[in-house]
Amino acid sequence: MRLAETLPGAAFLGLERLADGCAAARAQLETDAALRSRVEQALDWLTGDGASRSDTLTALLVGLESEGAAILVVDLVEKGLDLHTQEALMAHLRRRGDGARPLFLLTRSSAILDLAATDAGETIIFCPANHSPPIHVVPHPGSPGYEAVATCLASPEVRARTEGMIAWRPASSGF
């Protein structure tokens, strides 16, 4: 959220996009024919590349295809998307071209951030869990922060298995 607050012309697309069965996105599509056309075109492309149509994907695309913000910051872009949909989405986003608006995609998915597939147009910013200042990470093994980023990522299957889990330490037993 802080990125979107700080960057000029930026907007934040948070997890509220999924609230009430993605009702806000459906409402936008009902009132904006041009947006509906862009979203349908993107959905057709994505499903042709292996993605599964879903309300979750549609809500994400409504945010990605909406006009207005010069920069878009997307929280947990992978939320609710299966492996093939995440892979198709990233292929789609990588094909947008140099003139497309900048995106900041917050993720913990190795399908969204495939460290071996990053290209020159992508930058990795690692925000440590201990609230240390964010660092730029070069996507090459051995570079500062690379292993920390790699250990934060997991496949969609693992992320789904651990959804909603928190670390918890039981009270001391006196030892």
C-alpha positions as CSV (number, residue, x, y, z in Angstrom):
1,M,0.0,0.0,0.0
2,R,2.9,2.3,0.8
3,L,4.2,2.0,-2.7
4,A,0.9,3.1,-4.2
5,E,0.7,6.0,-1.7
6,T,4.2,7.2,-2.5
7,L,4.5,6.7,-6.3
8,P,2.9,9.5,-8.4
9,G,-0.3,8.4,-10.2
10,A,-0.2,4.9,-8.6
11,A,-3.2,2.8,-7.5
12,F,-3.4,-0.2,-5.2
13,L,-5.3,-3.3,-6.2
14,G,-5.7,-5.2,-2.9
15,L,-7.4,-8.4,-1.9
16,E,-10.8,-6.5,-1.5
17,R,-11.1,-7.4,-5.2
18,L,-12.2,-10.8,-4.0
19,A,-14.8,-9.6,-1.6
20,D,-18.4,-10.7,-1.9
21,G,-17.6,-13.1,-4.7
22,C,-15.8,-10.4,-6.7
23,A,-19.0,-8.3,-6.9
24,A,-17.2,-5.0,-7.4
25,A,-15.5,-6.3,-10.6
26,R,-18.8,-7.7,-11.9
27,A,-20.5,-4.3,-11.3
28,Q,-17.7,-2.5,-13.2
29,L,-18.0,-4.9,-16.1
30,E,-21.8,-4.2,-16.3
31,T,-21.3,-0.5,-16.6
32,D,-18.2,-0.2,-18.7
33,A,-18.4,-1.9,-22.2
34,A,-14.9,-0.9,-23.2
35,L,-13.5,-2.5,-20.0
36,R,-15.6,-5.6,-20.5
37,S,-14.2,-5.9,-24.0
38,R,-10.6,-5.7,-22.8
39,V,-11.2,-8.2,-20.0
40,E,-12.9,-10.7,-22.4
41,Q,-10.1,-10.3,-24.9
42,A,-7.5,-11.0,-22.1
43,L,-9.6,-13.9,-20.8
44,D,-9.8,-15.5,-24.2
45,W,-6.0,-15.2,-24.6
46,L,-5.3,-16.6,-21.2
47,T,-7.7,-19.5,-21.5
48,G,-6.1,-20.3,-24.8
49,D,-2.8,-20.5,-23.0
50,G,-4.0,-22.9,-20.3
51,A,-5.7,-20.6,-17.7
52,S,-8.9,-21.4,-16.0
53,R,-11.7,-18.9,-16.2
54,S,-12.9,-17.8,-12.8
55,D,-14.4,-14.9,-10.9
56,T,-11.0,-14.4,-9.2
57,L,-9.1,-14.1,-12.6
58,T,-11.8,-11.8,-13.9
59,A,-11.6,-9.5,-10.9
60,L,-7.8,-9.4,-11.3
61,L,-8.1,-8.6,-15.0
62,V,-10.7,-5.8,-14.2
63,G,-8.0,-4.2,-12.1
64,L,-5.2,-4.8,-14.6
65,E,-7.3,-3.5,-17.6
66,S,-8.9,-0.5,-15.8
67,E,-7.6,2.8,-17.0
68,G,-6.6,5.7,-14.9
69,A,-3.6,4.8,-12.8
70,A,-0.2,5.4,-14.2
71,I,1.3,2.6,-12.1
72,L,-0.5,-0.3,-10.5
73,V,0.5,-2.1,-7.3
74,V,-1.2,-5.5,-7.0
75,D,-1.3,-7.3,-3.7
76,L,-0.9,-11.1,-3.9
77,V,-1.5,-11.3,-7.6
78,E,-1.7,-15.1,-7.4
79,K,-4.5,-15.2,-4.8
80,G,-7.1,-17.8,-5.9
81,L,-5.4,-18.7,-9.2
82,D,-4.1,-22.2,-10.0
83,L,-0.7,-23.0,-11.4
84,H,-1.7,-23.0,-15.1
85,T,-3.5,-19.7,-14.7
86,Q,-0.6,-18.1,-12.9
87,E,1.8,-19.3,-15.6
88,A,-0.5,-18.0,-18.4
89,L,-1.0,-14.7,-16.6
90,M,2.8,-14.1,-16.3
91,A,3.3,-15.0,-20.0
92,H,0.5,-12.5,-20.8
93,L,2.0,-9.8,-18.7
94,R,5.5,-10.3,-20.1
95,R,4.1,-9.8,-23.6
96,R,2.6,-6.4,-22.9
97,G,5.5,-4.5,-24.4
98,D,7.7,-1.6,-23.4
99,G,4.9,1.0,-23.4
100,A,2.7,-0.7,-20.9
101,R,2.2,0.9,-17.5
102,P,4.5,-0.3,-14.8
103,L,3.2,-3.0,-12.5
104,F,4.4,-3.9,-9.0
105,L,3.2,-7.5,-8.3
106,L,3.5,-8.6,-4.7
107,T,3.8,-12.4,-4.6
108,R,5.0,-15.4,-2.8
109,S,4.4,-17.7,-5.7
110,S,7.2,-19.3,-7.6
111,A,5.0,-19.5,-10.7
112,I,4.5,-15.7,-10.6
113,L,8.1,-14.9,-9.7
114,D,10.1,-17.6,-11.5
115,L,13.6,-16.5,-10.7
116,A,15.0,-18.3,-13.7
117,A,12.6,-16.6,-16.1
118,T,13.0,-12.9,-15.1
119,D,14.0,-10.6,-17.9
120,A,15.6,-7.2,-18.3
121,G,12.2,-5.4,-17.9
122,E,11.7,-6.9,-14.4
123,T,13.1,-5.8,-11.1
124,I,12.9,-7.8,-7.8
125,I,12.5,-5.8,-4.6
126,F,12.7,-7.9,-1.5
127,C,10.9,-6.6,1.6
128,P,12.3,-8.6,4.6
129,A,9.8,-9.8,7.1
130,N,11.8,-8.1,9.9
131,H,10.9,-4.7,8.4
132,S,14.4,-4.0,7.3
133,P,14.6,-1.6,4.4
134,P,13.7,-3.2,1.0
135,I,16.6,-4.3,-1.2
136,H,17.0,-4.7,-4.9
137,V,17.8,-8.3,-5.7
138,V,19.5,-9.4,-8.9
139,P,18.0,-12.7,-10.0
140,H,21.2,-14.7,-10.0
141,P,22.2,-17.3,-7.4
142,G,24.8,-15.8,-5.0
143,S,23.7,-12.2,-5.4
144,P,22.7,-10.4,-2.2
145,G,19.2,-11.3,-1.2
146,Y,18.7,-14.0,-3.8
147,E,18.5,-16.9,-1.4
148,A,16.1,-14.9,0.9
149,V,13.8,-14.3,-2.0
150,A,14.0,-17.9,-3.1
151,T,13.1,-19.2,0.3
152,C,10.0,-16.9,0.4
153,L,8.6,-18.4,-2.8
154,A,6.6,-21.6,-3.0
155,S,4.6,-23.4,-5.7
156,P,0.8,-22.7,-5.9
157,E,0.2,-26.2,-4.5
158,V,2.3,-25.5,-1.4
159,R,0.8,-22.0,-1.0
160,A,-2.7,-23.6,-1.1
161,R,-1.8,-26.2,1.5
162,T,-0.5,-23.5,3.9
163,E,-3.2,-20.9,3.2
164,G,-4.2,-19.2,6.4
165,M,-1.6,-21.0,8.6
166,I,0.4,-18.9,11.1
167,A,3.5,-19.7,13.0
168,W,2.8,-20.3,16.7
169,R,5.0,-21.1,19.6
170,P,3.4,-22.8,22.6
171,A,3.9,-21.2,26.0
172,S,7.1,-22.3,27.8
173,S,6.8,-25.5,29.8
174,G,9.3,-24.3,32.4
175,F,12.4,-25.8,30.9
